[in-house]
Amino acid sequence: MDTLIYLDSIEGLADYERFSVERDSAVPFWVVVGWKRKERTKLAEFITCRHALLFRALCESTAAFRQIATDARKGRGSLCVA
């Protein structure tokens, strides 16, 4: 298997403040990590760096969109972009 994704759902991605791609020294994998405050959570492992970078970009855009939608529901923003 060349990919392991540990997410149960995308719902929790908005909770993370940032995402990073790291090289796992124990095995030849690229790891996508989510950060909440100072807590580090492994979200996925990939054989190729390219796939890890694509997954990180997906996490970042999904988290940003969910935060915008949450803010709009709470009356703190709008989904409209001028």
C-alpha positions as protocol buffer text, in pm:
chain_id: "A"
residue {
  index: 1
  type: MET
  ca { x: 0 y: 0 z: 0 }
}
residue {
  index: 2
  type: ASP
  ca { x: 141 y: 338 z: -93 }
}
residue {
  index: 3
  type: THR
  ca { x: -103 y: 570 z: 85 }
}
residue {
  index: 4
  type: LEU
  ca { x: -244 y: 575 z: 436 }
}
residue {
  index: 5
  type: ILE
  ca { x: -501 y: 838 z: 531 }
}
residue {
  index: 6
  type: TYR
  ca { x: -598 y: 861 z: 897 }
}
residue {
  index: 7
  type: LEU
  ca { x: -890 y: 1104 z: 868 }
}
residue {
  index: 8
  type: ASP
  ca { x: -1232 y: 977 z: 968 }
}
residue {
  index: 9
  type: SER
  ca { x: -1397 y: 1270 z: 792 }
}
residue {
  index: 10
  type: ILE
  ca { x: -1317 y: 1614 z: 658 }
}
residue {
  index: 11
  type: GLU
  ca { x: -1526 y: 1780 z: 929 }
}
residue {
  index: 12
  type: GLY
  ca { x: -1230 y: 1819 z: 1164 }
}
residue {
  index: 13
  type: LEU
  ca { x: -994 y: 1988 z: 918 }
}
residue {
  index: 14
  type: ALA
  ca { x: -1122 y: 2335 z: 1013 }
}
residue {
  index: 15
  type: ASP
  ca { x: -990 y: 2275 z: 1366 }
}
residue {
  index: 16
  type: TYR
  ca { x: -629 y: 2270 z: 1247 }
}
residue {
  index: 17
  type: GLU
  ca { x: -435 y: 2596 z: 1235 }
}
residue {
  index: 18
  type: ARG
  ca { x: -183 y: 2478 z: 976 }
}
residue {
  index: 19
  type: PHE
  ca { x: -61 y: 2177 z: 783 }
}
residue {
  index: 20
  type: SER
  ca { x: 290 y: 2060 z: 697 }
}
residue {
  index: 21
  type: VAL
  ca { x: 464 y: 1788 z: 500 }
}
residue {
  index: 22
  type: GLU
  ca { x: 747 y: 1607 z: 676 }
}
residue {
  index: 23
  type: ARG
  ca { x: 978 y: 1321 z: 591 }
}
residue {
  index: 24
  type: ASP
  ca { x: 939 y: 1023 z: 824 }
}
residue {
  index: 25
  type: SER
  ca { x: 1288 y: 907 z: 916 }
}
residue {
  index: 26
  type: ALA
  ca { x: 1180 y: 561 z: 1032 }
}
residue {
  index: 27
  type: VAL
  ca { x: 1024 y: 463 z: 700 }
}
residue {
  index: 28
  type: PRO
  ca { x: 1049 y: 610 z: 348 }
}
residue {
  index: 29
  type: PHE
  ca { x: 721 y: 802 z: 367 }
}
residue {
  index: 30
  type: TRP
  ca { x: 613 y: 1162 z: 338 }
}
residue {
  index: 31
  type: VAL
  ca { x: 378 y: 1251 z: 623 }
}
residue {
  index: 32
  type: VAL
  ca { x: 107 y: 1520 z: 620 }
}
residue {
  index: 33
  type: VAL
  ca { x: 68 y: 1669 z: 966 }
}
residue {
  index: 34
  type: GLY
  ca { x: -205 y: 1893 z: 1107 }
}
residue {
  index: 35
  type: TRP
  ca { x: -130 y: 2135 z: 1391 }
}
residue {
  index: 36
  type: LYS
  ca { x: -377 y: 2246 z: 1662 }
}
residue {
  index: 37
  type: ARG
  ca { x: -206 y: 2487 z: 1897 }
}
residue {
  index: 38
  type: LYS
  ca { x: 113 y: 2289 z: 1969 }
}
residue {
  index: 39
  type: GLU
  ca { x: -43 y: 1947 z: 1916 }
}
residue {
  index: 40
  type: ARG
  ca { x: 84 y: 1754 z: 1613 }
}
residue {
  index: 41
  type: THR
  ca { x: -147 y: 1501 z: 1446 }
}
residue {
  index: 42
  type: LYS
  ca { x: -42 y: 1270 z: 1163 }
}
residue {
  index: 43
  type: LEU
  ca { x: -314 y: 1288 z: 898 }
}
residue {
  index: 44
  type: ALA
  ca { x: -169 y: 1079 z: 614 }
}
residue {
  index: 45
  type: GLU
  ca { x: 139 y: 902 z: 477 }
}
residue {
  index: 46
  type: PHE
  ca { x: 245 y: 894 z: 113 }
}
residue {
  index: 47
  type: ILE
  ca { x: 526 y: 730 z: -83 }
}
residue {
  index: 48
  type: THR
  ca { x: 575 y: 1034 z: -308 }
}
residue {
  index: 49
  type: CYS
  ca { x: 631 y: 1391 z: -202 }
}
residue {
  index: 50
  type: ARG
  ca { x: 406 y: 1514 z: -485 }
}
residue {
  index: 51
  type: HIS
  ca { x: 104 y: 1329 z: -349 }
}
residue {
  index: 52
  type: ALA
  ca { x: 176 y: 1453 z: 3 }
}
residue {
  index: 53
  type: LEU
  ca { x: 192 y: 1813 z: -122 }
}
residue {
  index: 54
  type: LEU
  ca { x: -136 y: 1770 z: -312 }
}
residue {
  index: 55
  type: PHE
  ca { x: -305 y: 1626 z: -3 }
}
residue {
  index: 56
  type: ARG
  ca { x: -173 y: 1914 z: 212 }
}
residue {
  index: 57
  type: ALA
  ca { x: -316 y: 2164 z: -39 }
}
residue {
  index: 58
  type: LEU
  ca { x: -650 y: 1980 z: -28 }
}
residue {
  index: 59
  type: CYS
  ca { x: -648 y: 1993 z: 354 }
}
residue {
  index: 60
  type: GLU
  ca { x: -565 y: 2366 z: 355 }
}
residue {
  index: 61
  type: SER
  ca { x: -835 y: 2459 z: 106 }
}
residue {
  index: 62
  type: THR
  ca { x: -1097 y: 2238 z: 272 }
}
residue {
  index: 63
  type: ALA
  ca { x: -1016 y: 2379 z: 616 }
}
residue {
  index: 64
  type: ALA
  ca { x: -1030 y: 2737 z: 483 }
}
residue {
  index: 65
  type: PHE
  ca { x: -1364 y: 2679 z: 310 }
}
residue {
  index: 66
  type: ARG
  ca { x: -1515 y: 2516 z: 620 }
}
residue {
  index: 67
  type: GLN
  ca { x: -1398 y: 2809 z: 834 }
}
residue {
  index: 68
  type: ILE
  ca { x: -1555 y: 3060 z: 591 }
}
residue {
  index: 69
  type: ALA
  ca { x: -1881 y: 2862 z: 591 }
}
residue {
  index: 70
  type: THR
  ca { x: -1881 y: 2843 z: 973 }
}
residue {
  index: 71
  type: ASP
  ca { x: -1819 y: 3217 z: 1002 }
}
residue {
  index: 72
  type: ALA
  ca { x: -2100 y: 3289 z: 753 }
}
residue {
  index: 73
  type: ARG
  ca { x: -2345 y: 3075 z: 952 }
}
residue {
  index: 74
  type: LYS
  ca { x: -2250 y: 3264 z: 1268 }
}
residue {
  index: 75
  type: GLY
  ca { x: -2296 y: 3599 z: 1093 }
}
residue {
  index: 76
  type: ARG
  ca { x: -1926 y: 3688 z: 1097 }
}
residue {
  index: 77
  type: GLY
  ca { x: -1868 y: 3681 z: 724 }
}
residue {
  index: 78
  type: SER
  ca { x: -2004 y: 3602 z: 385 }
}
residue {
  index: 79
  type: LEU
  ca { x: -1950 y: 3333 z: 126 }
}
residue {
  index: 80
  type: CYS
  ca { x: -1966 y: 3602 z: -144 }
}
residue {
  index: 81
  type: VAL
  ca { x: -1632 y: 3708 z: -287 }
}
residue {
  index: 82
  type: ALA
  ca { x: -1609 y: 4046 z: -457 }
}
